[in-house]
Amino acid sequence: MRKRLIGLRKGAGYTQQTFSDKLGISRSHYAQIESGEKNPSLKLSLKIKGALNYEYDDIFFNPKRPVSRHNPK
């Protein structure tokens, strides 16, 4: 679960429904982003960050998902 994203949304006074309406996406799609089931596109990521006035890149960090690391030789 993306606790930072949830906290920022709630702190800004949005429900999932009102925030997804603002973004122009369905509430179910947004809920899947918050739960970490789906990753937003770059365009949607920037829209979410802008709507929440959040400038950092860790908003979508999901600690339960393994991070893929490519180590070129």
MDAnalysis code that builds the backbone (N, CA, C; Angstrom):
import MDAnalysis as mda
import numpy as np

u = mda.Universe.empty(219, n_residues=73, atom_resindex=np.repeat(np.arange(73), 3), trajectory=True)
u.add_TopologyAttr("name", ["N", "CA", "C"] * 73)
u.add_TopologyAttr("resid", np.arange(1, 74))
u.add_TopologyAttr("resname", ["MET", "ARG", "LYS", "ARG", "LEU", "ILE", "GLY", "LEU", "ARG", "LYS", "GLY", "ALA", "GLY", "TYR", "THR", "GLN", "GLN", "THR", "PHE", "SER", "ASP", "LYS", "LEU", "GLY", "ILE", "SER", "ARG", "SER", "HIS", "TYR", "ALA", "GLN", "ILE", "GLU", "SER", "GLY", "GLU", "LYS", "ASN", "PRO", "SER", "LEU", "LYS", "LEU", "SER", "LEU", "LYS", "ILE", "LYS", "GLY", "ALA", "LEU", "ASN", "TYR", "GLU", "TYR", "ASP", "ASP", "ILE", "PHE", "PHE", "ASN", "PRO", "LYS", "ARG", "PRO", "VAL", "SER", "ARG", "HIS", "ASN", "PRO", "LYS"])
u.atoms.positions = np.array([
    [0.846, -1.187, 0.000],
    [0.000, 0.000, 0.000],
    [0.885, 1.241, 0.000],
    [0.455, 2.214, -0.702],
    [1.224, 3.452, -0.820],
    [0.726, 4.459, 0.212],
    [1.241, 4.307, 1.416],
    [0.760, 5.114, 2.545],
    [0.983, 6.604, 2.341],
    [2.085, 6.961, 1.721],
    [2.364, 8.389, 1.503],
    [1.300, 9.006, 0.593],
    [0.974, 8.301, -0.481],
    [-0.039, 8.784, -1.417],
    [-1.387, 8.929, -0.720],
    [-1.754, 7.947, 0.061],
    [-3.027, 7.985, 0.785],
    [-3.037, 9.158, 1.770],
    [-1.950, 9.308, 2.513],
    [-1.859, 10.395, 3.485],
    [-1.934, 11.769, 2.842],
    [-1.267, 11.923, 1.713],
    [-1.303, 13.211, 1.005],
    [-2.707, 13.511, 0.489],
    [-3.351, 12.487, -0.071],
    [-4.715, 12.678, -0.597],
    [-5.671, 13.075, 0.527],
    [-5.626, 12.317, 1.616],
    [-6.518, 12.617, 2.749],
    [-6.192, 13.974, 3.368],
    [-4.890, 14.276, 3.464],
    [-4.470, 15.562, 4.013],
    [-4.954, 16.738, 3.187],
    [-5.124, 16.516, 1.893],
    [-5.621, 17.569, 1.006],
    [-7.150, 17.633, 1.014],
    [-7.782, 16.722, 1.759],
    [-9.240, 16.763, 1.903],
    [-10.012, 16.019, 0.823],
    [-9.340, 15.129, 0.106],
    [-10.006, 14.379, -0.956],
    [-10.392, 12.978, -0.499],
    [-11.524, 12.511, -0.975],
    [-11.837, 11.090, -0.899],
    [-11.262, 10.465, -2.160],
    [-11.250, 9.150, -2.232],
    [-10.806, 8.525, -3.485],
    [-11.684, 8.989, -4.645],
    [-12.977, 9.112, -4.402],
    [-13.890, 9.506, -5.474],
    [-13.643, 10.939, -5.935],
    [-13.534, 11.858, -4.996],
    [-13.341, 13.258, -5.407],
    [-11.983, 13.457, -6.074],
    [-10.964, 12.724, -5.606],
    [-9.643, 12.865, -6.212],
    [-9.603, 12.236, -7.599],
    [-10.205, 11.072, -7.748],
    [-10.224, 10.444, -9.073],
    [-11.039, 11.284, -10.051],
    [-12.113, 11.923, -9.580],
    [-12.874, 12.838, -10.434],
    [-11.994, 13.998, -10.899],
    [-11.205, 14.533, -9.980],
    [-10.305, 15.644, -10.325],
    [-9.282, 15.210, -11.381],
    [-8.838, 13.963, -11.284],
    [-7.835, 13.449, -12.213],
    [-8.434, 12.986, -13.536],
    [-9.747, 12.764, -13.552],
    [-10.399, 12.299, -14.769],
    [-10.264, 10.803, -14.995],
    [-10.141, 10.038, -13.905],
    [-10.065, 8.588, -13.996],
    [-11.121, 7.978, -13.078],
    [-11.356, 6.678, -13.226],
    [-12.354, 6.027, -12.378],
    [-11.811, 5.851, -10.958],
    [-12.710, 5.770, -10.005],
    [-12.310, 5.556, -8.624],
    [-11.621, 4.199, -8.475],
    [-12.101, 3.186, -9.182],
    [-11.491, 1.862, -9.071],
    [-10.054, 1.865, -9.602],
    [-9.815, 2.584, -10.688],
    [-8.442, 2.696, -11.219],
    [-7.555, 3.392, -10.188],
    [-8.042, 4.478, -9.611],
    [-7.253, 5.186, -8.615],
    [-7.002, 4.310, -7.385],
    [-8.008, 3.558, -6.957],
    [-7.851, 2.668, -5.799],
    [-6.758, 1.636, -6.064],
    [-6.662, 1.151, -7.291],
    [-5.616, 0.186, -7.637],
    [-4.234, 0.826, -7.623],
    [-4.158, 2.090, -7.942],
    [-2.890, 2.817, -7.845],
    [-2.498, 2.963, -6.381],
    [-3.440, 3.342, -5.536],
    [-3.148, 3.492, -4.107],
    [-2.746, 2.179, -3.467],
    [-3.356, 1.094, -3.885],
    [-3.050, -0.204, -3.286],
    [-1.749, -0.793, -3.811],
    [-1.226, -0.225, -4.899],
    [0.006, -0.735, -5.483],
    [-0.227, -1.814, -6.524],
    [-1.487, -2.105, -6.821],
    [-1.802, -3.115, -7.836],
    [-1.450, -2.634, -9.236],
    [-1.576, -1.331, -9.467],
    [-1.260, -0.736, -10.766],
    [-0.314, 0.426, -10.570],
    [0.493, 0.648, -11.580],
    [1.359, 1.818, -11.597],
    [0.784, 2.822, -12.584],
    [0.740, 4.089, -12.202],
    [0.212, 5.099, -13.118],
    [1.198, 5.385, -14.240],
    [0.682, 5.839, -15.358],
    [1.548, 6.274, -16.451],
    [2.329, 7.499, -15.984],
    [3.345, 7.852, -16.722],
    [4.124, 9.048, -16.381],
    [3.223, 10.277, -16.374],
    [2.377, 10.384, -17.379],
    [1.472, 11.539, -17.473],
    [0.552, 11.610, -16.253],
    [-0.026, 10.475, -15.864],
    [-0.921, 10.458, -14.707],
    [-0.140, 10.694, -13.422],
    [1.069, 10.149, -13.322],
    [1.911, 10.380, -12.138],
    [2.151, 11.867, -11.922],
    [2.484, 12.549, -12.996],
    [2.737, 13.984, -12.905],
    [1.464, 14.746, -12.546],
    [0.338, 14.285, -13.058],
    [-0.944, 14.922, -12.750],
    [-1.291, 14.746, -11.265],
    [-1.049, 13.548, -10.734],
    [-1.310, 13.275, -9.321],
    [-0.408, 14.140, -8.447],
    [0.883, 14.140, -8.762],
    [1.817, 14.953, -7.976],
    [1.449, 16.432, -8.028],
    [1.064, 16.913, -9.193],
    [0.673, 18.314, -9.328],
    [-0.582, 18.634, -8.537],
    [-1.559, 17.743, -8.581],
    [-2.811, 17.970, -7.855],
    [-2.591, 17.996, -6.344],
    [-1.559, 17.273, -5.892],
    [-1.255, 17.228, -4.457],
    [-0.140, 18.188, -4.066],
    [0.359, 18.960, -5.035],
    [1.475, 19.883, -4.794],
    [2.660, 19.168, -4.149],
    [2.980, 17.995, -4.691],
    [4.070, 17.177, -4.156],
    [5.189, 17.133, -5.181],
    [6.392, 17.528, -4.786],
    [7.477, 17.667, -5.748],
    [8.471, 16.514, -5.758],
    [8.381, 15.600, -4.816],
    [9.370, 14.523, -4.729],
    [8.933, 13.295, -5.522],
    [9.863, 12.364, -5.751],
    [9.586, 11.200, -6.588],
    [9.205, 9.939, -5.810],
    [9.126, 10.002, -4.502],
    [8.848, 8.806, -3.710],
    [7.363, 8.568, -3.435],
    [6.504, 9.324, -4.057],
    [5.073, 9.240, -3.777],
    [4.483, 7.868, -4.129],
    [5.045, 7.184, -5.113],
    [4.508, 5.897, -5.539],
    [5.339, 4.713, -5.065],
    [6.281, 4.936, -4.179],
    [7.126, 3.870, -3.686],
    [6.296, 2.823, -2.965],
    [6.486, 1.573, -3.355],
    [5.763, 0.466, -2.729],
    [6.797, -0.489, -2.138],
    [7.014, -0.441, -0.828],
    [8.077, -1.248, -0.224],
    [7.846, -2.757, -0.316],
    [6.632, -3.204, -0.603],
    [6.361, -4.635, -0.695],
    [6.740, -5.215, -2.051],
    [6.888, -4.377, -3.058],
    [7.277, -4.849, -4.391],
    [8.788, -4.858, -4.503],
    [9.351, -5.941, -5.019],
    [10.811, -5.943, -5.199],
    [11.228, -4.940, -6.267],
    [12.327, -4.296, -6.026],
    [12.848, -3.319, -6.971],
    [13.751, -4.066, -7.944],
    [13.485, -3.927, -9.213],
    [14.300, -4.572, -10.236],
    [15.564, -3.759, -10.435],
    [16.669, -4.418, -10.363],
    [17.945, -3.738, -10.553],
    [18.676, -4.424, -11.700],
    [19.075, -3.622, -12.666],
    [19.834, -4.151, -13.798],
    [21.295, -3.819, -13.570],
    [22.124, -4.827, -13.583],
    [23.547, -4.622, -13.344],
    [24.323, -5.016, -14.600],
    [24.555, -4.056, -15.506],
    [25.262, -4.379, -16.742],
    [26.713, -4.766, -16.462],
    [27.194, -5.727, -17.231],
    [28.593, -6.169, -17.041],
    [29.464, -5.696, -18.168],
])
